[in-house]
Amino acid sequence: MTQAHPGPGRTGPTNSQPPQHANAAADTEPLLHLHKMSVTAGLGSGDYVAVNVTAVVAVLFGLASVLAALGYVLLIIPLVGIILALVALAQIRDSNGTQTGRGLALAGLILSGGISAAVIGYRGIEAIHYHADQQQIAALCQKFGQLVAQQQFDQAYELFSPQFQKRVALNPFKIHLTALQRGDVVPPMDAIAWNGRVRFQSDQEGSQTALTMIRIHYKGSDQDDRQPALFRRSSAGWRIDELPMMFSEDRETSRPPR
């Protein structure tokens, strides 16, 4: 029996069905489709790209790193800035283009790293000079004690600053030390040393000074006498500027103590 074909303009039943398997994966795996959209969001499109917040905070810490110059404790500020900048760079790298702010993170890293390096370098140089100043002051005390014990008062006078020499002339200086070394009041001095502690500061004229204590040892004594001393830096180095208990401005140093 011959199968009839539909004539022109007529629609008849057909055995062909539309393929269903083509969209099966998309219909049954919507999460996969969503994942593909998320990892490509913002790439090559006009979608909004967020600025990384950690990068912004890193810049703020970088600017605040200048406070580290006030003390070693504040070096924690640039350290935190460096960590934040590195974290921000990692977050931006792993964001697949959805975050920006790499320039901010680099700026924070440079600021924090550069300022902390400058502060540490300056403090290191300062510590070297500080140690050298301590050594000069210690040697100056020892030299003064040796010259006094040997009664070489002219050479001892040269260890004092020009400001001291304006207040106390050479002759009263020698008379006073001669009386002290005669032992009428206390035994003669045989050694003078620095106590190992000093506080550096600047006076009203801008000159650097050092306030400390000296230890004076007397012949036949088991104990040292401690007296305050002020040193002043001059063009020739450190000099003794004041020994208030030995050369008091309240009395005439030309007269030996009775």
C-alpha positions as CSV (number, residue, x, y, z in Angstrom):
1,M,0.0,0.0,0.0
2,T,1.4,3.3,-1.0
3,Q,1.9,6.0,1.7
4,A,0.2,9.2,0.8
5,H,2.2,12.4,0.9
6,P,0.6,15.6,2.0
7,G,-0.1,17.9,-0.8
8,P,1.1,21.4,-1.2
9,G,-0.1,23.8,1.4
10,R,-1.0,20.9,3.8
11,T,0.7,20.0,6.9
12,G,0.9,16.4,8.0
13,P,2.3,14.4,10.8
14,T,6.0,13.8,10.7
15,N,8.3,11.5,12.6
16,S,11.2,14.0,13.0
17,Q,11.7,15.3,16.6
18,P,13.9,18.4,17.7
19,P,17.1,17.3,19.4
20,Q,16.8,17.6,23.2
21,H,20.3,16.5,24.2
22,A,22.0,19.8,23.0
23,N,20.7,21.8,26.0
24,A,20.6,19.1,28.5
25,A,24.0,20.0,30.1
26,A,23.0,23.6,30.4
27,D,19.6,22.8,31.9
28,T,20.9,20.2,34.3
29,E,24.1,22.1,35.3
30,P,23.1,25.7,36.0
31,L,25.9,26.1,38.6
32,L,28.5,25.4,35.9
33,H,27.0,28.1,33.7
34,L,27.0,30.5,36.7
35,H,30.7,29.7,37.4
36,K,31.7,30.5,33.8
37,M,30.0,33.9,34.1
38,S,31.6,34.7,37.5
39,V,35.2,34.1,36.5
40,T,34.9,36.2,33.4
41,A,32.9,39.1,34.9
42,G,34.4,42.5,34.1
43,L,36.7,41.2,31.5
44,G,36.5,43.2,28.3
45,S,33.2,44.7,29.3
46,G,31.9,47.9,30.8
47,D,31.0,46.3,34.1
48,Y,32.1,48.0,37.3
49,V,35.5,46.9,38.6
50,A,36.0,47.4,42.4
51,V,39.0,49.1,44.0
52,N,40.7,46.8,46.4
53,V,40.1,48.1,49.9
54,T,43.3,46.6,51.3
55,A,45.3,48.5,48.8
56,V,43.7,51.8,49.9
57,V,44.5,51.0,53.6
58,A,48.1,50.1,52.6
59,V,48.6,53.5,51.2
60,L,47.2,55.1,54.3
61,F,49.7,53.1,56.4
62,G,52.5,54.1,54.0
63,L,51.7,57.7,54.6
64,A,51.5,57.2,58.3
65,S,54.9,55.5,58.3
66,V,56.6,58.9,58.8
67,L,55.6,58.6,62.4
68,A,58.2,55.9,62.8
69,A,60.8,58.6,63.0
70,L,59.5,59.4,66.5
71,G,60.6,56.1,68.0
72,Y,61.4,52.5,67.4
73,V,58.0,51.3,68.7
74,L,56.3,53.1,65.8
75,L,58.1,51.0,63.3
76,I,55.1,48.7,63.6
77,I,53.2,51.1,61.3
78,P,55.4,50.6,58.2
79,L,55.6,46.9,59.0
80,V,51.8,46.6,58.9
81,G,51.8,48.7,55.7
82,I,54.2,46.3,54.0
83,I,52.1,43.3,55.0
84,L,48.8,45.0,53.8
85,A,50.4,46.0,50.5
86,L,51.6,42.4,49.8
87,V,48.1,41.0,50.7
88,A,46.5,43.6,48.4
89,L,48.7,42.6,45.5
90,A,47.8,38.9,46.0
91,Q,44.1,39.7,46.2
92,I,44.2,41.8,43.0
93,R,46.2,39.1,41.2
94,D,43.7,36.4,42.1
95,S,40.6,38.5,41.3
96,N,40.6,37.7,37.5
97,G,40.3,41.4,36.7
98,T,37.3,42.0,39.0
99,Q,39.5,44.2,41.3
100,T,41.9,47.1,40.7
101,G,44.3,49.1,42.8
102,R,47.6,47.5,42.0
103,G,49.1,51.0,41.7
104,L,47.8,51.9,45.2
105,A,49.2,48.7,46.6
106,L,52.7,49.3,45.1
107,A,52.6,52.9,46.4
108,G,51.9,51.7,49.9
109,L,54.6,49.1,49.6
110,I,57.2,51.7,48.4
111,L,56.2,54.2,51.1
112,S,56.2,51.8,54.0
113,G,59.4,50.0,52.8
114,G,61.3,53.2,51.9
115,I,60.4,55.1,55.1
116,S,61.2,52.1,57.4
117,A,64.5,51.6,55.6
118,A,65.4,55.3,56.0
119,V,64.4,55.3,59.7
120,I,66.4,52.2,60.5
121,G,69.4,53.5,58.5
122,Y,69.3,56.8,60.3
123,R,68.9,55.2,63.7
124,G,71.9,52.9,62.9
125,I,74.1,55.9,62.0
126,E,72.9,57.7,65.1
127,A,73.8,54.7,67.3
128,I,77.3,54.7,65.8
129,H,77.8,58.4,66.5
130,Y,76.2,57.9,70.0
131,H,78.8,55.2,70.8
132,A,81.6,57.3,69.5
133,D,80.5,60.2,71.7
134,Q,80.3,58.0,74.7
135,Q,83.8,56.8,74.1
136,Q,85.1,60.4,73.9
137,I,83.4,61.4,77.1
138,A,84.8,58.4,78.9
139,A,88.3,59.1,77.7
140,L,87.9,62.8,78.6
141,C,87.0,61.9,82.2
142,Q,89.8,59.5,82.6
143,K,92.3,62.0,81.1
144,F,91.1,64.7,83.5
145,G,91.6,62.4,86.5
146,Q,95.1,61.5,85.4
147,L,96.1,65.1,84.9
148,V,94.7,66.2,88.3
149,A,96.4,63.3,90.1
150,Q,99.7,64.4,88.5
151,Q,99.0,68.0,89.3
152,Q,99.3,69.0,85.6
153,F,96.6,71.7,85.9
154,D,97.6,73.6,82.8
155,Q,96.9,70.6,80.6
156,A,93.8,69.8,82.6
157,Y,92.4,73.3,81.9
158,E,92.6,72.6,78.2
159,L,90.1,69.9,78.6
160,F,87.4,72.4,79.4
161,S,85.1,74.3,77.0
162,P,85.6,77.9,76.0
163,Q,82.4,78.7,77.9
164,F,83.9,77.3,81.1
165,Q,87.2,79.2,80.5
166,K,85.2,82.4,80.3
167,R,83.6,81.8,83.6
168,V,86.7,80.4,85.4
169,A,90.2,81.8,84.5
170,L,93.3,79.6,84.5
171,N,94.9,81.0,87.7
172,P,91.8,80.5,89.9
173,F,91.4,77.0,88.3
174,K,94.9,76.0,89.3
175,I,94.6,77.5,92.8
176,H,91.4,75.6,93.5
177,L,92.6,72.2,92.3
178,T,95.9,72.7,94.2
179,A,93.9,73.2,97.4
180,L,91.8,70.1,96.7
181,Q,94.8,68.0,96.0
182,R,96.5,69.2,99.2
183,G,94.1,67.1,101.1
184,D,93.0,69.6,103.7
185,V,89.3,68.7,103.4
186,V,89.2,65.4,101.5
187,P,92.0,63.0,100.4
188,P,93.6,63.9,97.0
189,M,91.9,62.7,93.9
190,D,93.7,59.9,92.1
191,A,91.2,58.9,89.4
192,I,88.0,60.1,87.7
193,A,85.7,57.9,85.5
194,W,82.4,58.2,83.7
195,N,79.5,56.3,85.2
196,G,78.4,54.9,81.9
197,R,75.2,56.8,81.5
198,V,74.6,60.0,79.6
199,R,71.7,62.1,78.3
200,F,72.4,64.0,75.1
201,Q,70.5,67.3,74.5
202,S,70.9,70.7,72.9
203,D,71.1,74.0,74.7
204,Q,69.4,77.3,73.7
205,E,72.3,78.1,71.4
206,G,71.9,74.8,69.5
207,S,75.1,73.3,70.8
208,Q,75.0,69.6,71.7
209,T,75.6,68.9,75.4
210,A,75.8,65.7,77.4
211,L,74.7,65.4,81.0
212,T,76.1,62.6,83.1
213,M,77.7,61.7,86.4
214,I,81.4,61.2,87.1
215,R,82.9,59.0,89.7
216,I,85.8,60.5,91.7
217,H,88.1,58.2,93.6
218,Y,90.2,59.5,96.5
219,K,93.5,58.1,97.7
220,G,93.0,55.6,100.5
221,S,89.2,55.5,100.1
222,D,87.1,52.5,99.3
223,Q,84.1,54.4,97.9
224,D,83.7,56.8,95.0
225,D,82.2,60.2,95.1
226,R,79.6,60.9,92.4
227,Q,79.2,64.3,91.0
228,P,77.1,65.7,88.1
229,A,79.0,66.8,85.0
230,L,78.0,68.6,81.8
231,F,80.0,68.2,78.6
232,R,79.8,70.3,75.5
233,R,80.7,69.5,71.9
234,S,82.9,72.1,70.2
235,S,84.9,72.2,67.0
236,A,87.7,70.4,68.7
237,G,85.4,67.6,70.0
238,W,83.8,67.1,73.4
239,R,85.0,69.3,76.3
240,I,84.1,69.5,80.0
241,D,81.6,72.4,80.4
242,E,80.5,72.3,84.0
243,L,81.5,70.6,87.2
244,P,79.1,72.4,89.5
245,M,80.2,70.7,92.8
246,M,83.8,71.2,92.1
247,F,83.7,74.7,90.4
248,S,80.6,76.3,91.7
249,E,79.5,79.6,90.2
250,D,78.2,80.7,93.6
251,R,81.6,81.0,95.1
252,E,84.9,82.5,94.1
253,T,87.1,79.8,92.7
254,S,90.2,81.8,93.3
255,R,89.8,81.1,97.0
256,P,90.6,77.5,98.2
257,P,87.9,75.9,100.4
258,R,88.6,76.0,104.1
